[in-house]
């Protein structure tokens, strides 16, 4: 391998590494997550569960309550 071929290969490797580093910075880590948002997400999940419970109760009260209640419980399993 000539000197200039080695220089081209080194430059190509450095350019590839630089592009990968920029992508990594732009999109953040692929694993893990933002630990600071976990309490916020937990609160949001709890609120959504409460809303679903209210919607289920409304649906059960408006339509033949026993049958619909059994169907909802069956879907949970």
PyMOL commands that set and color helices and strands:
alter all, ss='L'
color gray80, all
select helices_A, chain A and resi 3-27+35-62+65-76
alter helices_A, ss='H'
color red, helices_A
deselect
rebuild
show_as cartoon
